[in-house]
Every structure is written in C-alpha cells, then in structure tokens.
Amino acid sequence: MFNDIGPLELVTLIVLAVLVFGPDKLPKLIQDVTRTIRKIREFSEGAKQDIRQELGPEFKDFEFEDLNPKTFIRKQLDNDDLGLKEIRNGFDLKKEMAEVTDSVHGRDSELSAASSGSSGGSIDMTKKPENPRDERPPFDADAT
C-alpha cells in the first residue's frame, strides 16, 4: 500500500504528525489507528469466509484477487493448457517477413531463405519511389 513512500517522505510525515497532534496525543492516536485497521482486516476476512461458505465446496480454491482483471488475465495467459508459449516461441517474424517479401517479388522462398541466411538476411522495407524524379503532384484547389 505504501510501497512508493521514500525514507525522506516518511520522516517528513512523522515530523508533521508530531507537530500537528503533539507528542502527548500521538501514541493514543497511533493505537486508535492500528486498532481500527485490525478491525477492518478482521471484518474483511470474516466476509471472505462467509462468501466462501455460501458459494460451497466447488469454489474452495476461489481467490478474491482473481476478480482484478489484470490478475485474472495474467493467470489465464500463464496457463499452459492453451499452448500460447509454443505459439509465441514458434513464430519467427524475420522468416515470415522474408517469405512475404519473396512471394511479392515472385522469388522462390527456399532459395532466397538459404541465400539470405548466409548473408545476414537484412531486408530493406523502405518504400522507394517508382520514378526517381521529384515531381510534385498537381495542385487541387477543391481538395484544400
């Protein structure tokens, strides 16, 4: 909860608390706050146990943290039943792009894959103009 508070900020908060509440009232205030936090935690755990009992034995392994969408998705993607790791590891983007480029240019993909694999396989994906002259397109007053 307070993972992002640094040591300097913590010291500043303690000094402010001493200045605002005074050294004589501060211990009583700390006891009240810790007692309140403890009661809230007990109430929360009791509510969780009641919900688990009402759901029945089918939801014995139910975790309330799974209701957070990020946690749920992370847990489902880490599940090995879907085979996503094999799909992710089996996909080679450079090879796929080389095959697409070869098919566009009408070359044999096995021949060019062998030659590009030995030469480093850098593919120029920049768009080159068809005519080398730098001609401006005609001005259209209606388009602007």
Buried (B, 14 or more C-beta within 10 A) or exposed (E): EEEEEEEEEEEEEEEEBEEEBEEEEBEEEEEEEEEEEEEEEEEEEEEEEEEBEEEEEEEEEEEEEEEEEEEEEEEEEEEEEEEEEEEEEEEEEEBEEBBEBBEEEEBEBEEBBEEBEEEEBEEEEEEEEEEEEEEEEEEEEEEE
